[in-house]
């Protein structure tokens, strides 16, 4: 039952990053590359028409995590309290940036909320990547120092960064040179995804330019990915053990590599949907590879005193998981109905659809 719930939550989180990921990427493109008012309006619309339905998946993931793995939920929501608070405010400012942009026809007003939308999207992509870096790297569970735990074994607390900006110390921070690289990989990946979404859903005047941006971003992403793998091997020499013990898991990094190779040929594609398919493979492959490398661990311990958190030592009991499955199926069914109706109403190009007026 624990494995089933793990797969369900991993699926829901992946869907969130696939859907809201293109919203983050759209905001990054809007911030740096949209110059004319027409482009700004239509690119904001490419996110504005979808963001609220896409974020439902994040709410669903949080609810499912609370039902299935309450100990893990309590651990990460207390330990990552500070960055989670920052993420909450970024989500708020991204939303109000989209919603308030067109309320008044004053350029200073539009510029203010354009910046709120773009900067919030950029920082959200960065912080979600940093969060993944923290999960992969591990934390000092129990606050152990000199062989003595400061609190219960499944609790921890991280500052935003430590004085050494290093993941190798006793008390690593949320941001260090490893998690920052993972954050930049997230920014590049979601920017590529957002650019492909804009090409698919709009007739923006910068669509051809976006293909060049995607191509060069994919090259930089390749370099950063290779760099991060070397860093990870230095931080955790056993990070690739699961792939040698279970060769079938190699399918997950193959998905990422396939998405990356496809993205490098973006300028040759005539079919606009192919770009989004390959950037989706990037996201699916990246998340699934990270999870497969850790399984069954879901939060590694960086000390020898506290056990790492796994799907088995943080889950609810069998009865609770069974009850949660019933309500989870009902909630998932309602979510899918909402999602299908919303996507059907916004199918095709969205240039002429009304939003925010």
N, C-alpha and C positions, 0 to 999 in steps of 0.2 A: 504493500500500500504506500509506503514511503517513497519508493521509486516512482510509482505512478504519479503521485503528487509533485514530485521533483520535476518530472517531464512536463506536467501540465503547467506549472509555474514558469518553467524555462520557456515553454511555448508562448505563454501570454506575454512575458517580458520581451521576447524576440519580436512578437507582433507589434508591441508598443514601439520598439526602436525602429521597426520597419515603417510604421505609419507616422508617428510623431517625429521620427528621425528626419523625414523629408521636410517637415515643418521647421525643425532646427536649421537644416541646410538651406532652406528657402530664406530664412532670416539672415543667415551669413551672406548669401548671395545679395540679398537686398541691401545689406549694410555696406558692402564693398564695391558692388558692380552696377547697381541700378542707379542711373544718372538722371534720366528724364522722368517727369511726373507720370507719364503714361506707363512706363516700365515699373515704377515704384508702386503704382496703384494695382496693376495686374499681378505683380509678384506678391504683394501683400495679400491679395485676394487668393492666390494659390495656397497660402497657408491659412488665411482667415476663414475660409469656407469649411475647413477640415479639422482645425486644431482641437475643438472641444470634443468631437467624437473620438479623435485619436487618443486623447488623454484619459478617456474612460478605461483604456487597457492598463494604464498605470495604476488607477484606483483599484481595478480588479486584481492586479498582481499583488498589491499591498494587502487587500482583504484575504486573498487566498494564502498568502504567506503567513498572516496572522492565524488563520484557521489550521493550517497544516504543520507549520514549524514555529510555534509560539516562542520557544527559547531563542531561536535564531532571530526572530523578529525583535524580541526585547533587547538582544545583544547589539544588533547593528543600529537600531533606532536610538539607543542610548550612546553607544560609542561614536557614531557619526552624527551626533546631534547638531554640532556646529555647521558642517557642510550641508546637512539636510535642511537646516533653517535657511541657508543661503540659496539652495535650490528652490525652496518654496517661494522666496521673494522673487527669484528670477522668473519662475513660472507665472507669478502674478503680473510682473511688469511686461512680460512678453504678451500676455493676454490683453491687458489694458492698452498696450501699444497698438495692437491690431484693432481693438474695438473703438478706441477714441480717435484714431488717425483722421477719419473723414467726418468727424462731427462738426468741425468748423473749417471754413475755406480760407484759412490763414496759413501762409507758408511756414512761419515760425512754429505754429502749432503742429503742423504736419511733420516738420523736421524733428521736433522734440520726440514725438511718439514713434517716428521711424527709427530714431536712435535707440529708444527703449526696446523696440521689437528686435532690432538687429543685434545689439550688444547682449541682451538677455539670451537670445538664441545661441550666440557664439559661446557665452559662458556656460550655458546649459550643456551644450555638446562637450565642452571641455571638462566640466565637473562630472558628467556621467562617465566619461572615459577615465577620469581620475578615480572614480568610485570602483570601476572594474579593476584598475591597477591595484587598488588597496585590497580588493577581494583576492586577487591572484597572489599578491605579495605576502599577505597575512598581517596580523596585528599581535600586539603583546597582550594576549588574553590573560586576565587576572591581574594585570599590572605588575608582573613579576620583576623584581630587582634584587640582585644578590641572593637569588634562590628563595626569596620570600614574596608571596602573593599579597597584594594590597587589598584585593577584594575577590568576590566569587569568580570561579574559573571561566565562566562564559561572558563576563563583563570586561570592558576595556574603555579607554577614552583616548582620543587622539587630538593633539593640537593641529592647527592648519599646517605648520611645518616645524621642524626642529632646527637647532642652531647649525647642524651639519648639512641640512638639506639632503640627507642620505637615508635610503631604505634599510641600511645595514646596522643601524644603531639599536640600542635596547628599547628606546622609545621613539619609533618612527612617527613622522607627522603624516597628515593626509596628503600633502603635496611634497614630493621629493623628485629627484632626477628620473627615477623610473616611472612613477605614476604620472609625472608631467608628460613624458614621452607617450604613454598610453592615452593621455588626454588629447594630445596633438593628433594622434592617429584617429581618435574619435572625431575630432573637428574635421579633419580631411575627408574621412569616410562619409560623414553626414553632409558635408558641403557637396561632395560628388553626388550623393543621393538626392539632395535638394535641387541641384542643378539639373539632374535628369528629370525630376518631377516638373520643374518649370518648363523644360523643353516639351514634355509630354502634354502638359495641361494648358499651356498658354502659347500665344503667338508673339511673345515678347521680342523686341528688336535686338536683344542681346543673345538670342538663342544660339546663333552660330558661334559667337564669342565664347559662350558657355562650354561648347565642345572642346575648345582649346584649353580652357581653364580646367575642365575635367581631366584632360590628357596629362597636363603638367602636374596637377594635383596627384594623379595616380603614380607618377614617377616618384614624387616626394614621399608618398605613402609607402611605396615599395622600400625605399631607403629606411624610413622610420620603422617599418615592420621588421626588417632584418636586424636593425639596431636593437629593437626591443627584445627580440629573441635571444640575442647575445647577453643582454642585461639580465633577462629572466634566468638564463642558465647560470649566471654568476650569483644571483640571489638565491635560487633554489635549484641545485643540481639535479634533483629528482623530478623536475617539472615535466619531463617528457617520458617518464617511465610508463605511464598508462598506454601510450601509443606503441611501445615495444612489446608490452604484455598483451595488448588487445589490438592487433593490426587493423581490424575493421574500423577502428576509430579514425584511421587516416582519411576517411571520407570527409571528415569535417574540415581539416586544413585544405583538402583538395577543392572544396566548395569556395573557400576564401581565395585560393590561388586562381581558380577559374574565373571568379568575379573580378579579380585584379587584372588578369590577362584580357578579359573582355572589355574592361574599362579603358585599357590602353589603346584599344582599336575603335574608340567611340566615334572618331571622325569619319570612319568608313561606313557607319550604320545609316541606312535610309529609314529603317523602321524605328520610330521614336521610342517605342516601348522597350526595345532591347537594352538601352542604356539603364533604365530602371531595373530591369531583370538582373543585370550584372551587378549593379550597386546593391541590390537586395541580397545577392549571393555573398557580397563582401560582408554585409552585416550578419547574415545567418552563419556564415563560415567563421567569422571572428568570434561571435558569442559562443557558438557550439564548441569550437576548438578550445576556448578558455575553460568552459565547464568540463569538457571531456578530460582535459589535462589534470583537473583537480579531483574528479569524482572518486569516492563519494564525499570528499571534503567540500564544504561550502564556505568555510572561513578558516584558513590555516592559522595555527598558533606559532609565533616566532620564538617561543621559549620551550624548554623541555619539561616544565612543571605542569602546565595546563594542556589538556588534550585539545586538538583541533575540533572545531564544530563540524559535524557531518549530518547527513540526512537522517541518520539513525539515532544520534544522541540529542537531537533538537526537536524531534517530531512529537506531535500529540499522540495519545494512545489510540489503539485500533478503533475503539467505539467512536471517539471524536472524529477520526479521519473518515469513518463511514458516514456519519451524519453530515460532515462537511461536504462529502462527495455529492450527496443528494441536493443540498442547497447550491453547490457549485455548478451542477448540471443545469438547474433552473436559471441561475444567474447568467451562465454562459449562453443559454438559449436566448434570453432576453437581449443580451449584449449583441449576439449575432444578428437578431432581427433589426435592432437599431442600426448596426453597422451596414447591413445590406441596403436598407431603405435610404440611408444617408448617401452612400456611394452611388446608388441608382439615380438619385435626384441631382447629383453633381457629376454625372458621366460626361465624357467629351471635354472639349476646350471650355474654359471657364471665363474667357475674356469679357463676354457680354453679360455674365451673371451678375446680379446685384448683390452688393455686400457693403454694409457700413454707411448707408446714406439715409 
